[in-house]
Amino acid sequence: MEYGKIINDSFRIAWKHKSLWLFGLFAGGGGTGFNFDDRLFREYDLGFDLEDFFGSWDIPFDWHLLIPVIVAFAVMGLGFMVMHLISVPALIDGVNKIQRGGEYRLGSSFSVGIDFFWRFLGLSVIGFMIVLSVIMLGIGFGVVAYAVHWAVMVFYILIMIPVFLVFIFGVTSVFELGTRAMVVRDIGVFESLHEGYFLFRHHLGYNAIMFLIYIGFSIGLGIGALMIWAMVGIPIALLVLASGLGIVPAIILAVIMGIPVSLVVGGFCGTALESLYTLYYFDLVEPGGPTQNATPSPAAPLT
């Protein structure tokens, strides 16, 4: 397993094919760059106490005004969820055509994402229900342990932390590989889960390393994206503060400047991260298989 090649190819594809960033933004990296580090304003001498400043405001507020705001955020959330369910299969299809042979087009991959919408939704619901059920079961046992004795609960938590991490590793691996199998081989939800579990069970060591690489790059790219955002937003905020306009305009301008940076960096990071598991899947089912110039063909079925 050539992990270095997988990493290099994922970043190369993400950089070379920038139209994939549209899918990457919704597939996994959409929130990157919106984090705001308030230490700047905690350490900056503003000349007044912020809590007293905001606490002195006496503005009548009609709580009914929250209803349209809540509805707007609910609609936005639904829209992002729909785009996520389309973008993940579309991104897998795009990387598949780029890496294994074929002609990648943004519109064609988007159409593939729409075609797999319901299947990926079903796969996502199953994954969510499994994780939720395990969490609820774990909480239930924790309550029982606490009822016995607080020391028993502490011991239970210490045992369950590594167990839960192993569980997350297994679920992530099975569903990530299953999603790739579903799109690349055009199979159903349960068949894709079967293949994902097959690949997970027969390549535990490879999957463990890939999972750690994925987590490591997720953290690293997140920190890198925050640093890029800070290099753009914080100087603007400092200039506004120095001009005497106040902290509120500084925060607003910093956030506004961070939005386009977030879109670009989030799209790139999402594309690179999602491509990692896609290229890893290809290496599992076709070691040393088709390259970019090969004739397009689906991965061989597993039995």
N, C-alpha and C positions, 0 to 999 in steps of 0.2 A: 504494500500500500504506500504510494508516494504522496504523503501528506503535503510536502513542500510544493509539489506540482499542483495539487488541488487548490492550495491557497493562492499560488501565483496565478493560476488560470482564472480563479474566481474574481480576483482583483483586476486582472487584465480584461476579462469580459465586461466587468462593471465599468471600467474606464473607457473602453473602446466603443461600447454600444450604449450611449447615453440615453437613448430612448427607453431603455429598460428601467431607468430611474423612476419613470412614472409608476411602473409596477412595484419597484422596490420601496417607494415611498409608502405605499399602502400595505405591502406585504409584511414589512417588519420594522422599517426605520422611520416611520412617520413622526414619532414624537421626539426624535433626536434634535437637540438644539434649542428646545423650548424651556429647558431648565434655567432657573435664574438664581445666581449666587448673590444672596443678600448680605454677605459678609462685608462687601464694599461699603454698604450704607450703615452697617452696624459699627464699622470702624471709622467711618468718616464723621467728622465733627460738623453736625448740621446746625448747631446753635440753638436747638430746641429739642424737646422730648417728643418723639413721634407718637407715643401712646397718648400723651396729654393733648397733642395736636388733633389727632383724629377723635379722641374722646370728647373734645370740646364742641364737636359738630352736633348740632341739634336740627336734623333735617327730617321732617315727617316723611314716612315711607309707607306706601300702600303695598302690602304684601301680595295683593292680587296681581301686581305687575310682574311678579315672579313667574306666573303661569306661562305667558308667552316666551319668557326666557328659557324655562324648563323645556317647553315644547320645541323651541329652536335647537337647544342642545341635544334633545332626544332625536330630532330629525338628522342633525349632523352626525350623531353617533351611529344611527342606522345607515346613513350614507357611507360612513367610513367602514362599517362592517361589511356592507355589500361590496364595496370596492376591494376590501381585503380578500373576500371569498372569490372574487374574480381575478385579482392580481397575482395571488400565489400560483394557481395553475397556469396563468398566462406567462409568468416569469419562468416557471419550469419548462414550459413549451419553448420559450425563446432561447433559453440556455441549451436545451436539447438540440434545437436546430443549428445553433451556432457551433456547438462543440462536436456533435456527432454527424453532422452533414445535413444539408437542407438549406432552404432560403428563409431567413428570419425577416419578418415584417411586423411592425407594431400592430397594425390592424388585424393581421392574421392571428397573432398570439392573443390579442384581446378577445377575438371571437372564440378561441379555444377556451379562454378563461370563462366566458359566458356559458359555453357548452358544459363545462365541468362545475358550474356554480352549485347545482343541487347535490351532486355527489360529494363535493368538498364540504358543503354545509352539513350533510349527514355525517361525514367523517369527523368534522369539528364538534358536532353535538355529542357524538359517542365519546370522543376524547374528554370533552368538558364534563360529561356525566360521570365518567370513570374517576377523574380527578376529584370532582366534588364529592362523590360517594366515599372515596378513601379518606378525604379530609373530614367529612362528617363522622365517619366511623372512628377515625383517630381521636376526634374531639370527644366522642361518646366514651371511649375507653379512658381518656384522660379524666373525664368527670368521675368515672367509677374509681379510678386510681386515687383521685383527690378525696373521694368519700371514704376510702380505706385509711389513708394517711397522707399528709402532705409530702413526706419523704418518699412514699411510693410514687407519687406524681412526678417528683423531680427525677427519680430513677427512670420512670416511664418516658419522660421527655428526652433524657439523655440517650435512651435506646432508640426512640422514634426518629430523632433528627437524622442519623445516618440511614435508617431504613427508608425514610421519606425521600432522601436524596437519591438513593438507589432506585426507588420507585419512579421518581421524576426522570431519571436517566433512561429507564426502560420505556416509559410512556413516550418520551420525546423521540427516542430512537425509532420505535415501532411506527409512530404516526408520521414522522418526517420521511422515513423510507417508504412507508405505505402511500403517502401522498405522491411521491415521485413515481412509484409503480403505477398508480392510478392514472396519471396524466400520460406518462411515456408509453404504457402498454394499453391505455384506453380500457381499463377494467372497472368493475364495480367496487363498492365500498368494502364489502366483506372480503372479497378476493384480494383487495389491496392491503387490508389488515393482515390477511394470512401471509402475503409475501413479506410485508414489513416485519412480522414476527419471525418468519423463517430466516430472513437476513440478520435480524437481531440475535437470534438464538445461535446461529452458526458462525457468527463473527463477533463474539462478545468483546474480545480484546480490541479489535479495530473500532468497534462502536464506542467503547469507553474513551479511547484516544480522541475520536472525532467529536464526541460530546464535550470533552474538556477544551478542545480547540475552539469549538463553537462558542462555549461560554466565555473563554478567554478573549476571543475577538469581539464578542458582544460588549464586554466590559471595556476593552481597550478602545474600540471605535466610539463607544458612548462618551468616554472621557475625552477622546480626541475631538469629537464633535462639539462638546461643551467648551473646550479650549478655543476652537475656531470661532464659535459664537461669541465668547468673551472678548476675543481680539477685535471683534466688530462692534459689539454692543456697549462694552464698558467704556471705551474712549469717548463714545458719543454721550453716554450718561455723565461722565466726568466733565465734559465741556458744558453740558447743560447746567450741571450743579455749579460749576465755576462762574457761569454767567449770572447766577442768582435767580434763575427761574423757578427753582425748587425741585424737590425730590419726585413729585408726581409726574411732571413732564419728562424728567430724566428716565423714570421707569417706563413710561409709555413709549418714548423714542427708542430705548434699548430693546424693548419687546418687538416694536415694529421693525427695527433693523435686524432682529434675530429671525424674523419669519422667513425672508427669502433665503437666508443662510441655512435655516432648518430644512427648507424644502430641497435644496441642492444636496446638502450633506446627508440628510435623511434618505433621499433617493439613492445616493451612491452606496451608503452603508447597508441599506436594506437589500439592494441588489447583490452586493458582495456576500453578505451573510447567507441569504437564501441560496445563492449559487454554490456555497460550500457543500451543503448536503446533496444538492443535485449532482454535482461532479463526483462526490463521494459515492453516491448510488451507482453511477456509471462504472466506477472502478470496482465496485463489489460484483456487479452482474456481468461486466465485460472487462476483466483485467487485461490491460494493454490493448483494448479494443479500438473501435472506430475513432478516428481523429477528425479534425475540422473538414478535411477534404474527402472523407469517406462517404459512401452512398448511404442516405438515411435509412435506418431500419430500427424497429422496436427492439427493446431488450428482450433477451430470450426468456420465455416463461420458466418459472421455477416449479419444481415438483417436490 
